[in-house]
């Protein structure tokens, strides 16, 4: 029986709790180890997941906690939603990308088709307001 271990890195922006565990873990970067068993067939080798572990470093020691992949995915999803809600509650720029397109059309210019151009115009409008930057 051949076992392989793959490691992935996940980042949590806020503190989080995994289903099945009581402890609230702080925000940060965590390593996830996945052990898989090789099942060799005639034409190819496939792998079956044996266990998934989250590496938690506290007080100079590393603890490997067995987790369910679905619980990790759910915690990551909750973290992403919380981060988006936090960003939305902060004051944003006074102009939207669609407003930049509308201004360009009113002034007789072509619509800004490139997302890169839209972002560039959005940044300029945010920094300089309604006035143009000096050349």
N, C-alpha and C positions, 0 to 999 in steps of 0.2 A: 504494500500500500504506500503510494507516494502522496505526501502532503506538501502543498505549497502555501506560503503566507504572502499576501499582498497587503501593502500599507497605503492608506489614503489620508489626506489631511483635510480637516473640516474646520471652519472658523465660525464661532458664535459671536455676534455683536453684543448681545446682552446675556445676562445670566439665564440659565435654563434648567429644566428638570426633565429627566427621561422617564417614560412610563415604566413602572415596575421598580423604580428606585426612589427612595425618600429624600435623598440629598439634593439640594440646589447647587449647581455647579457654576462657577464664575465664567464670565465671557473670556474668550481667548481661542487659541489654536490648539486643536486636539488631533491626535493620531488615532486612526481606526485600523485595526489589524483584522484581516479576514483569512481564516484557515479553510482550505479547500482540499478535498480528496480527489485524486486523479482516478478516473474510471476509464480504463483502456478498452477500446472496441477494435474491431478489425480495421476500419477505415480512419478513425480519428479518436482523439482523446478528449473526454469531457470532464468537467470538474463539478463536484457537488459541495456546496457550502457546509462546513461542519460547525463553525462558530464565528461570531463577530465580537471583537473586544474593543473597548474604548480605553485608551491610555490616559490616566489622570495623574498629573504631577502635583503633589502637595507636600509642603514641608520637606523638600529634598528627596522624597521617595516617589516612586512610580507605582501606581496601582492599576492593574488590568481588570476592568469591569466587563463582564459578559453582558451584551446587549442584543436586542432584537433589531435587525436592520430597519424594520418598519417604524419602530420607536425613534430611532435616530433620524430618519427621514421626516417624521412628524415634528420632532423638535426643531430641526433645521427650517422647516416650513413656517412654524410659529415664529422663529427668530427673524426670518425674512419679512414676514408681515409686520411684526413689531418695529423693525428698522424702517420700513416704508412709512408706517404711521407716524413715527418720530420725525422723519424728514418732512412729512406733509404738515406737521404742526408748527414747524419752524417757518419764519417769514421767508418767502421766496422772492424771486425777481418780479418786477412790476410789468413785465412784458412776456407774452407767451410766443412760442414758435409760430403758431398760426397767425398771430398779429403781425409778425414780420412779413409773412407771405402776403397778407392783405395790404400792408403798406406798400410793398413792392408793386402789386397789381395797380393800386390807385395812382402811383407815380409813373405808370406807363412801362415799368420794367417787366421783364419776363418773370414768371413764377420761379421761385427758388426750388429746383427739382432735387438737388443733391442734399442729403441729410447733413453732410459736412458743411455745406454753405449755410444751411439753416442754423446749425449750431454756432458757426462763426458769427452770423448776423445776430443771433440771440445774445451771444457774449458781448458783442459791441454795443447792442442796445441796452444791455444790463449795466455795462460799465459807464457808457457815455450818455445814457438817457436818450433824449431826442436829438441831440446835436451830434454832428459828425466829428470823428477824430481828425486832428490836424495832420496833414501829410508829412 
